[in-house]
Amino acid sequence: MDVSKAIRRRKSVRKYKADSVSKKHVDEIIEAARLAPSGNNAQPWRFVVVSDDKTKTLLKENNIFPQDFVYTSPTILVCCSDPKAYSKNLAGLDDDNKVRAVRDVSIASAFMVLRAEELGLSTCYVGWLKKEEIKPLLNIPKECVVPYILTLGYSDENPHETSRKDVSEILIKK
Ligand SMILES: Cc1cc2nc3c(=O)[nH]c(=O)nc-3n(C[C@H](O)[C@H](O)[C@H](O)COP(=O)(O)O)c2cc1C
């Protein structure tokens, strides 16, 4: 599948078949993130792959996600990023390191969702989660930010078309 097709096909999916996602596919998706560009090539992104029922139950018991569909997705990819990955703080010249960390993991995660699409898998970004409470449950270092997770699995719905702004609305006239 070419990139343009993956971009056009991708839609947020919130209902998944029970089929699990193979380790090979998860590895391919993590590999897409690994190859993404980042400021100073700092590669601040870190991921936790949650596919087992025991961990999903732990997350549910702690009410980490208000939306139930997250627990029913076969795999949850917890997207984290470490502001300490940058050797210099360029505050004043560039964004601060926390913003840089979120910026870079977002590029990596965009690669992930497109690779997932190519593999016939579907995803949904979920920013609605208890971002501090999730850390100790999954051994995520305190200094990391967790801007969102991605659900991952085989779609069991035809997601509705979401609207997009017209090009004229997103181009700033200079
Ligand atoms: C950073 C980010 C956070 C999001 N958080 C949520 C969320 O918490 N729950 C949810 O159901 N969808 C969430 N979404 C999905 C958006 O609602 C969705 O991408 C948007 O409506 C466009 O639809 P589409 O992805 O199908 O094109 C999030 C998307 C992004 C990019």
The ligand as an ORCA input file, in Angstrom:
! r2SCAN-3c Opt
* xyz 0 1
  C      -3.950     13.251     20.065
  C      -5.324     12.657     19.854
  C      -6.093     12.313     20.950
  C      -7.336     11.677     20.765
  N      -8.040     11.264     21.860
  C      -9.176     10.568     21.693
  C      -9.850     10.024     22.835
  O      -9.455     10.209     23.982
  N     -10.949      9.287     22.616
  C     -11.428      9.031     21.353
  O     -12.432      8.311     21.225
  N     -10.815      9.539     20.255
  C      -9.695     10.290     20.399
  N      -9.027     10.781     19.289
  C      -9.536     10.503     17.933
  C     -10.151     11.719     17.264
  O     -11.427     11.948     17.803
  C     -10.187     11.483     15.742
  O      -8.880     11.334     15.250
  C     -10.868     12.632     14.987
  O     -12.222     12.740     15.342
  C     -10.789     12.434     13.465
  O     -11.359     11.187     13.097
  P     -10.524     10.099     12.300
  O      -9.327      9.723     13.155
  O     -11.436      8.931     12.101
  O     -10.065     10.694     11.016
  C      -7.825     11.441     19.450
  C      -7.044     11.829     18.354
  C      -5.807     12.409     18.544
  C      -4.968     12.756     17.342
*
